[in-house]
Amino acid sequence: MTVTLNLSRQLTVRKATRHDTRAIKHLMAHNWAVHTRLMPPEIESRLEDCVALLVEDETAVRAFALVEPQPPDAGLVLTIALHDNSVITRMLDMLLPVIEKELRDRQLKFLMQIGPARWLIDLLPQYGFFSDNKIVTFEWQLQPLPDIAPHPHLKIVSGHIAHLPELMRLDRLAFGPTWRKPQHSFRQALGHAASFNVGIIDGEIVAYEWCDQYGDHGHLTRLATHPRYQGQGIGAQMLHRAMTTLVERGVRVITLNTQTDNLPSQHLYRHFGFTETAQVVDVMVKWL
């Protein structure tokens, strides 16, 4: 069903606050033009540390956008929700310039949208976005894990907040700008992730794994090895530890996302019994 907005009403853009949480949740629950990477309870907690904007008139909230700054380079769209599916471009015309200015003021270099929402992806090129890559989802269902020969010098220990500076340096070495995680994400994961382990050789962190859990579903959020130590079986050993931990916690299905052109990682995941799903999403990027 198409809902038509009364275009004679005055629309304004403003920063969203915690006081708007109820209206935002109502907007997201009752309209079809919604893209989000968050669960509804997470929205309120992100309003202060993200770029959070509303479009409203005198009667209701008409659009909501939430973008996570990911220093030093990126801003990531977490949520876009629109009340009126007949004037999507009008909402984007109002929201995107404000979002982009806020990110530029924070010295960020690009805005990124990742997700399957075709209604949004198909419109973004007219706003200067381009397809930078594609992400495919792999899935593993409970089965025996392969035997892995241990690296003779690798020590695996639980991640600790004291590891944060080294983890940030490793993340920048292991991933390009599009894929780097912000410091606050690491800080939160070190305290709350279902599994977060680091691999150490001669006192140096050379690898880490980070997994989240949702009931009996686990998700491999991150797996990284220092470029100098790649090809030595360290990634396989870290993955084995991650999956073992999740299974011990009652997980029966594990998913992960990787780029369609990251063939070495895909080879590793298939060796562990992961299979490719049909879910492939675009990574859309706009330079600021």
C-alpha positions as CSV (number, residue, x, y, z in Angstrom):
1,M,0.0,0.0,0.0
2,T,1.3,3.4,-0.9
3,V,1.0,6.2,1.7
4,T,0.9,9.7,0.3
5,L,2.4,12.6,2.3
6,N,0.7,16.0,2.3
7,L,3.5,17.9,0.6
8,S,2.0,21.3,1.8
9,R,3.2,20.5,5.4
10,Q,6.4,22.1,6.5
11,L,9.2,19.5,6.9
12,T,12.2,20.1,9.2
13,V,15.4,18.2,9.9
14,R,16.7,18.0,13.5
15,K,18.9,15.9,15.7
16,A,17.2,12.9,17.3
17,T,17.3,12.5,21.1
18,R,16.3,9.8,23.5
19,H,13.0,11.6,23.9
20,D,12.2,10.6,20.3
21,T,12.8,6.8,20.9
22,R,9.1,5.9,21.0
23,A,8.3,7.8,17.8
24,I,11.3,6.2,16.1
25,K,10.3,2.7,17.1
26,H,6.7,3.4,15.9
27,L,8.1,4.6,12.5
28,M,10.2,1.5,12.1
29,A,7.5,-0.9,13.1
30,H,4.7,0.4,10.9
31,N,6.4,1.4,7.6
32,W,7.9,-0.8,4.8
33,A,10.8,1.6,3.7
34,V,13.1,0.6,6.6
35,H,16.7,-0.5,6.5
36,T,18.5,-1.2,9.8
37,R,21.5,-3.1,11.1
38,L,20.3,-2.9,14.7
39,M,17.7,-4.5,16.8
40,P,15.0,-2.1,18.0
41,P,16.2,-2.0,21.7
42,E,19.7,-0.9,20.4
43,I,18.4,2.2,18.7
44,E,18.1,4.4,21.9
45,S,21.6,3.5,23.1
46,R,23.1,4.7,19.8
47,L,21.4,8.1,19.5
48,E,24.1,10.0,21.3
49,D,27.3,8.5,19.8
50,C,26.0,8.5,16.2
51,V,24.7,11.0,13.7
52,A,21.0,10.7,14.4
53,L,18.5,12.8,12.5
54,L,14.7,13.1,12.1
55,V,12.5,14.6,9.4
56,E,9.2,15.8,10.9
57,D,6.2,17.9,10.3
58,E,3.8,19.3,12.9
59,T,2.0,15.9,13.2
60,A,4.6,13.1,13.1
61,V,8.1,11.9,12.4
62,R,8.4,11.2,8.7
63,A,12.0,9.9,8.4
64,F,14.9,8.8,10.6
65,A,18.5,8.2,9.9
66,L,21.3,6.8,12.1
67,V,24.9,6.8,10.9
68,E,27.8,5.5,12.9
69,P,31.1,7.5,12.6
70,Q,33.9,5.0,12.3
71,P,37.1,7.0,12.6
72,P,39.5,7.5,11.0
73,D,37.8,7.2,7.6
74,A,34.2,6.0,7.5
75,G,30.6,6.7,8.4
76,L,28.3,3.7,8.2
77,V,24.5,3.9,7.7
78,L,23.0,1.9,10.5
79,T,19.3,2.8,10.0
80,I,17.2,4.6,7.4
81,A,13.4,4.6,8.0
82,L,10.9,6.5,6.0
83,H,7.2,7.0,6.8
84,D,6.1,7.8,3.2
85,N,7.2,5.5,0.4
86,S,5.9,7.8,-2.3
87,V,8.5,10.6,-1.7
88,I,11.7,8.6,-0.7
89,T,13.9,11.0,-2.8
90,R,12.5,14.0,-1.0
91,M,13.5,12.5,2.4
92,L,17.0,11.6,1.1
93,D,17.3,15.1,-0.3
94,M,16.8,16.4,3.2
95,L,18.8,13.9,5.2
96,L,21.9,13.2,3.1
97,P,23.4,16.7,2.9
98,V,23.1,17.1,6.7
99,I,24.7,13.6,7.3
100,E,27.5,14.3,4.9
101,K,28.3,17.7,6.5
102,E,28.4,16.2,9.9
103,L,30.8,13.5,8.8
104,R,33.0,16.0,7.0
105,D,33.1,18.1,10.2
106,R,34.5,15.0,11.9
107,Q,37.2,14.7,9.3
108,L,35.8,11.4,7.9
109,K,36.4,10.5,4.2
110,F,33.4,8.5,3.0
111,L,29.9,7.3,3.8
112,M,29.1,3.7,3.4
113,Q,25.8,1.7,3.1
114,I,25.8,-2.1,3.4
115,G,22.6,-4.1,3.2
116,P,20.0,-5.7,0.9
117,A,17.4,-2.9,0.8
118,R,16.8,-2.5,-3.0
119,W,14.5,0.5,-2.5
120,L,17.5,2.3,-1.1
121,I,20.4,0.8,-3.1
122,D,18.8,1.6,-6.4
123,L,18.5,5.3,-5.5
124,L,21.9,5.9,-4.1
125,P,23.9,6.2,-7.4
126,Q,22.0,9.4,-8.1
127,Y,23.4,10.8,-4.9
128,G,27.0,10.0,-5.8
129,F,27.3,6.5,-4.4
130,F,29.0,3.6,-6.2
131,S,29.2,-0.1,-5.7
132,D,32.6,-0.7,-4.0
133,N,32.2,-4.5,-3.4
134,K,29.7,-7.2,-2.5
135,I,29.4,-9.3,0.7
136,V,28.3,-12.9,0.8
137,T,27.1,-14.8,3.8
138,F,28.4,-18.2,4.7
139,E,26.7,-20.6,7.2
140,W,27.8,-23.6,9.2
141,Q,25.5,-26.1,10.9
142,L,26.6,-28.3,13.8
143,Q,29.2,-30.8,12.5
144,P,32.7,-32.0,13.5
145,L,35.5,-29.5,13.1
146,P,38.6,-30.4,11.1
147,D,41.8,-31.2,13.0
148,I,44.2,-28.2,13.0
149,A,47.9,-28.5,13.6
150,P,48.9,-25.9,16.3
151,H,51.4,-23.2,15.4
152,P,54.5,-23.9,17.5
153,H,54.8,-20.4,18.9
154,L,51.2,-19.2,19.1
155,K,49.6,-18.6,22.4
156,I,45.8,-17.9,22.5
157,V,44.4,-15.9,25.4
158,S,41.1,-14.1,26.1
159,G,41.0,-10.6,24.9
160,H,41.4,-7.9,27.5
161,I,40.8,-4.1,27.5
162,A,44.6,-3.7,27.9
163,H,45.0,-5.3,24.4
164,L,42.9,-2.5,22.8
165,P,45.8,-0.3,21.4
166,E,47.4,-3.3,19.8
167,L,44.1,-4.6,18.4
168,M,43.4,-1.2,16.8
169,R,46.9,-1.2,15.1
170,L,46.3,-4.8,13.9
171,D,42.9,-4.0,12.6
172,R,44.4,-1.2,10.4
173,L,47.0,-3.5,9.1
174,A,44.7,-6.4,8.3
175,F,41.8,-4.4,6.8
176,G,41.3,-1.6,4.3
177,P,39.5,1.6,5.2
178,T,36.1,0.3,4.2
179,W,36.3,-2.6,6.7
180,R,38.0,-1.1,9.8
181,K,36.1,-1.2,13.1
182,P,35.9,1.9,15.4
183,Q,37.5,1.8,18.8
184,H,34.3,1.9,20.7
185,S,33.1,-1.3,18.9
186,F,36.2,-3.1,20.1
187,R,35.8,-1.8,23.6
188,Q,32.2,-3.0,23.7
189,A,33.1,-6.4,22.2
190,L,36.0,-7.0,24.7
191,G,33.4,-6.8,27.5
192,H,30.4,-8.4,25.9
193,A,31.2,-10.7,22.9
194,A,30.5,-14.4,23.2
195,S,34.1,-15.1,22.2
196,F,37.0,-12.7,21.9
197,N,40.5,-14.2,21.8
198,V,43.9,-12.9,20.7
199,G,46.8,-14.8,19.3
200,I,50.2,-13.8,20.6
201,I,53.7,-14.7,19.3
202,D,56.8,-13.4,21.2
203,G,54.7,-10.9,23.1
204,E,53.0,-9.4,20.0
205,I,49.3,-9.7,19.1
206,V,49.3,-11.3,15.7
207,A,45.7,-12.4,15.4
208,Y,42.3,-12.1,16.9
209,E,38.8,-13.5,16.6
210,W,35.5,-11.9,17.8
211,C,32.1,-13.7,17.8
212,D,28.7,-12.7,18.9
213,Q,25.8,-15.0,20.0
214,Y,22.0,-14.8,19.6
215,G,20.5,-17.8,21.2
216,D,21.7,-20.9,19.4
217,H,23.0,-18.7,16.5
218,G,26.6,-17.5,16.5
219,H,28.1,-15.0,14.2
220,L,31.8,-14.6,13.4
221,T,32.0,-10.9,13.5
222,R,35.8,-10.6,13.0
223,L,38.8,-12.8,12.2
224,A,42.1,-11.1,11.5
225,T,45.8,-12.1,11.1
226,H,48.7,-9.8,10.9
227,P,49.9,-9.7,7.2
228,R,53.4,-10.7,8.3
229,Y,52.0,-13.9,9.8
230,Q,49.5,-14.9,7.2
231,G,49.8,-18.3,5.5
232,Q,51.1,-20.0,8.7
233,G,47.8,-21.6,9.8
234,I,47.2,-19.0,12.5
235,G,43.8,-17.9,11.1
236,A,42.6,-21.6,11.1
237,Q,43.7,-22.0,14.7
238,M,41.9,-18.8,15.7
239,L,38.8,-19.9,13.8
240,H,38.9,-23.3,15.5
241,R,39.0,-21.7,18.9
242,A,36.1,-19.4,18.1
243,M,33.9,-22.1,16.8
244,T,34.7,-24.4,19.7
245,T,33.8,-21.7,22.1
246,L,30.5,-21.1,20.4
247,V,29.6,-24.7,20.3
248,E,30.4,-25.1,24.0
249,R,28.0,-22.2,24.6
250,G,25.1,-24.0,22.9
251,V,25.4,-22.6,19.4
252,R,24.2,-24.9,16.5
253,V,24.5,-22.5,13.6
254,I,27.3,-20.0,12.8
255,T,27.2,-17.4,10.1
256,L,29.8,-15.0,8.8
257,N,30.2,-12.4,6.1
258,T,33.1,-11.9,3.7
259,Q,33.7,-10.1,0.4
260,T,32.9,-12.0,-2.8
261,D,36.4,-11.5,-4.0
262,N,38.2,-12.6,-0.8
263,L,38.9,-16.1,-2.1
264,P,41.6,-17.1,0.5
265,S,39.1,-16.5,3.4
266,Q,36.4,-18.4,1.5
267,H,38.7,-21.4,1.1
268,L,39.4,-21.4,4.8
269,Y,35.7,-21.2,5.7
270,R,34.8,-24.0,3.3
271,H,37.5,-26.2,4.9
272,F,35.6,-25.8,8.2
273,G,32.3,-26.8,6.7
274,F,30.8,-23.4,5.9
275,T,28.6,-23.2,2.8
276,E,27.8,-20.1,0.8
277,T,24.2,-18.8,1.1
278,A,22.2,-17.0,-1.5
279,Q,22.5,-13.7,0.5
280,V,24.7,-11.3,-1.3
281,V,24.6,-7.6,-0.5
282,D,26.1,-4.5,-2.1
283,V,28.6,-2.2,-0.4
284,M,27.8,1.3,-1.5
285,V,30.3,4.1,-0.9
286,K,30.3,7.9,-1.4
287,W,33.4,9.9,-1.0
288,L,33.0,13.0,1.0
